[in-house]
Amino acid sequence: MHRRDFMVACAASALGVSLPAVAVDAKPQFYSRARLVEPGGRPLRARALAANRNFIFHYPFSGTPCFLLNLGRPAKPSAQLKTADEQIYRWPGGAGADQNIVAYSAICAHRLTYPTREISFISYRGEKSAGSKFARVIHCCSEHSQYDPSEGAKVVAGPAPQPLAAILLDYDPKSDGLYAVGTLGGELFNEFFTKYEFRLAVDHRGQARAAVAGSCIVSELTEYCRQQVKC
């Protein structure tokens, strides 16, 4: 806090006056650099990622799922976004040679719905869903929260209190490779681990909280998950 702001706050406190909350910038959270690879272990090439299809990987922990999407068009840096606790930030835009590759936490910001091996109530939709006026959104069927992945996963419909946390990607133009390096926005990992502690322990053999290092396996959601709910 600047000295002037500090003095104002002290004076207000002495007078019993409430001041509006001061906006704080959300900072990137950096984790281990992990290369995105195909299920067989071969490095994933950005240009080989099919457009408008759902891909999933886990980062920054073994139990935290993320969406990887080729939007088929450049995604420019976002306008100002805000977390549920009023921290503001700007998403840097898409990665890859054409700036069309984006990645987000696949944990819905409302009820923490996420894709499991058995079923997924949340996914990217290229077309308009039933009862929705939006296309090309990440749609969660739990309470119909919708996020625009071309604008930092900002909330465009439904009760979600904040955008999906962005997964920061580093692109290597020489190899056409992609690396996950951190997150930006409102992380919900602690709440997620608490809510699904038993299920995650079973699904990930007690390693759900293990930090990802080295590489992340990227799979199509249709291959990772047995059933996708379309609403």
C-alpha positions in Angstrom: 0.0 0.0 0.0 1.3 3.5 -0.9 2.0 5.9 2.0 -0.9 8.2 1.1 -3.3 5.2 1.0 -2.0 4.0 4.3 -2.6 7.4 6.0 -6.1 7.6 4.6 -6.8 4.1 5.8 -5.5 5.0 9.3 -7.6 8.1 9.4 -10.7 6.2 8.3 -10.2 3.6 10.9 -9.9 6.2 13.7 -13.2 7.7 12.5 -14.9 4.4 12.2 -15.4 4.9 8.4 -15.5 1.9 6.1 -13.5 2.2 2.9 -14.1 0.2 -0.3 -11.8 -2.7 -0.9 -8.7 -2.0 -2.9 -8.3 -4.1 -6.0 -5.3 -6.4 -6.0 -3.7 -7.8 -9.1 -3.7 -11.6 -9.4 -0.2 -12.9 -10.1 0.7 -15.9 -12.1 1.5 -19.0 -10.1 4.4 -20.9 -11.6 4.8 -24.6 -11.2 7.2 -27.2 -12.8 7.6 -26.8 -16.6 5.9 -29.9 -18.2 5.9 -30.8 -21.8 2.6 -31.9 -23.4 2.9 -35.3 -24.9 0.7 -37.8 -26.7 -0.5 -40.9 -24.9 2.4 -42.9 -26.3 4.9 -40.4 -25.0 5.7 -38.6 -28.2 5.9 -34.8 -27.9 2.7 -33.2 -28.9 3.0 -30.8 -31.9 0.7 -27.7 -31.7 -0.1 -27.8 -35.4 -1.3 -31.4 -35.1 -3.9 -30.6 -32.5 -7.3 -30.9 -34.1 -9.5 -27.8 -33.9 -12.8 -27.6 -31.9 -12.3 -30.9 -30.1 -11.9 -31.5 -26.4 -8.5 -32.6 -25.1 -7.6 -33.2 -21.5 -4.4 -33.3 -19.4 -3.6 -33.0 -15.7 -1.6 -30.1 -14.3 -0.2 -28.8 -12.0 -1.1 -31.8 -9.9 -1.8 -35.4 -10.9 -5.4 -35.1 -9.9 -6.3 -31.7 -11.4 -7.7 -31.9 -14.9 -7.3 -29.3 -17.6 -8.8 -28.6 -21.1 -6.5 -28.1 -24.1 -8.3 -26.6 -27.0 -7.4 -25.5 -30.6 -10.0 -22.8 -31.1 -9.4 -22.7 -34.9 -8.8 -19.0 -34.7 -6.4 -16.6 -32.9 -7.3 -15.8 -29.3 -6.2 -12.3 -28.4 -5.3 -11.1 -24.9 -8.4 -10.6 -22.7 -9.8 -7.5 -21.2 -9.8 -7.2 -17.4 -10.9 -10.3 -15.6 -11.7 -10.7 -11.9 -11.5 -13.6 -9.5 -14.2 -14.3 -6.9 -12.1 -12.6 -4.2 -11.8 -9.4 -6.4 -8.3 -9.9 -7.8 -8.0 -8.5 -11.3 -5.8 -9.9 -14.1 -5.5 -10.0 -17.9 -5.2 -13.3 -19.7 -2.2 -13.2 -22.2 -4.0 -14.8 -25.1 -3.6 -18.0 -27.1 -0.3 -20.0 -27.7 1.2 -21.6 -30.7 2.2 -20.2 -34.1 -1.3 -19.0 -34.8 -2.2 -18.1 -31.2 -5.1 -20.5 -31.3 -4.2 -22.9 -28.5 -5.6 -22.3 -25.1 -5.7 -24.3 -21.8 -7.9 -24.0 -18.7 -8.6 -25.8 -15.5 -11.4 -28.2 -16.2 -12.8 -27.7 -12.6 -16.0 -25.6 -12.8 -15.8 -22.5 -10.7 -19.3 -23.0 -9.3 -19.7 -26.5 -7.9 -16.2 -27.9 -8.8 -17.7 -30.3 -11.4 -14.9 -31.9 -13.4 -14.3 -34.7 -16.0 -13.8 -38.2 -14.5 -13.0 -41.4 -16.2 -16.7 -42.4 -16.0 -18.5 -39.2 -16.9 -18.1 -35.5 -17.8 -20.7 -32.9 -17.2 -18.3 -30.1 -18.5 -16.8 -29.8 -22.0 -16.2 -27.4 -24.8 -19.0 -27.0 -27.3 -18.5 -25.8 -30.8 -22.2 -25.5 -31.4 -25.0 -23.9 -29.4 -26.2 -26.1 -26.6 -29.9 -26.6 -25.9 -31.2 -23.6 -24.0 -28.1 -21.5 -24.7 -27.6 -18.5 -26.8 -23.9 -19.0 -27.0 -21.7 -21.2 -29.2 -18.0 -22.0 -28.8 -18.1 -22.1 -25.0 -17.1 -24.4 -22.2 -20.4 -25.5 -20.8 -21.0 -27.1 -17.4 -24.3 -29.0 -17.2 -24.4 -29.0 -13.4 -25.9 -25.5 -13.2 -25.3 -24.3 -16.8 -22.2 -22.1 -16.2 -20.6 -21.2 -19.5 -17.2 -19.8 -20.2 -15.7 -18.2 -23.3 -12.3 -19.8 -23.9 -11.3 -17.1 -26.5 -11.5 -14.4 -23.8 -9.7 -16.0 -20.8 -12.6 -18.3 -20.0 -14.7 -15.4 -18.7 -18.2 -16.3 -17.5 -20.8 -15.6 -20.1 -23.8 -17.4 -18.5 -24.8 -19.2 -15.3 -23.9 -18.9 -11.6 -20.1 -19.3 -11.7 -18.5 -16.5 -9.7 -15.3 -16.3 -11.7 -13.5 -17.5 -14.9 -11.9 -20.9 -15.1 -8.3 -20.6 -14.0 -6.0 -20.4 -17.1 -3.2 -22.8 -17.6 -0.2 -20.8 -18.9 1.5 -22.4 -21.9 4.9 -21.8 -23.3 5.4 -22.5 -27.0 8.6 -23.5 -28.7 8.5 -22.5 -32.4 11.5 -24.7 -33.3 9.9 -27.9 -32.2 6.2 -26.7 -32.4 6.0 -28.0 -28.8 3.8 -26.9 -25.9 4.7 -26.7 -22.2 2.5 -26.0 -19.2 4.3 -23.7 -16.8 1.7 -22.3 -14.4 -1.7 -20.9 -13.8 -3.4 -17.5 -13.8 -6.7 -16.5 -12.1 -8.6 -18.1 -9.3 -7.2 -21.5 -8.4 -9.6 -23.8 -6.7 -7.3 -26.7 -6.1 -7.5 -26.7 -2.3 -11.3 -26.7 -2.4 -11.3 -29.4 -5.1 -9.0 -31.7 -3.1 -11.1 -31.2 0.0 -14.5 -31.9 -1.7 -13.4 -35.0 -3.6 -10.7 -36.3 -1.3 -11.9 -39.9 -1.2 -12.8 -40.2 -4.8 -9.5 -38.6 -6.0 -7.5 -40.9 -3.6 -9.1 -43.9 -5.3 -8.9 -42.7 -8.8 -5.3 -41.6 -8.5 -4.0 -44.2 -6.1 -3.3 -41.7 -3.4 -1.2 -39.5 -5.7 -3.8 -36.8 -6.6 -1.8 -34.1 -4.9 1.5 -35.2 -6.4 3.1 -32.3 -8.4 3.4 -32.9 -12.1 6.9 -32.7 -13.5 8.5 -33.5 -16.9 5.5 -34.2 -19.0 1.7 -34.2 -19.2 -0.2 -36.8 -21.2 -2.8 -35.2 -23.5 -5.8 -37.4 -24.5 -9.1 -36.7 -26.3 -11.9 -36.4 -23.9 -13.8 -39.1 -25.8 -10.9 -41.5 -25.1 -10.4 -40.4 -21.5 -14.0 -40.4 -20.4 -16.6 -43.1 -21.1 -19.6 -40.7 -21.3 -20.0 -37.0 -22.0 -23.3 -35.4 -20.9 -24.7 -33.0 -23.5 -27.2 -30.5 -22.1 
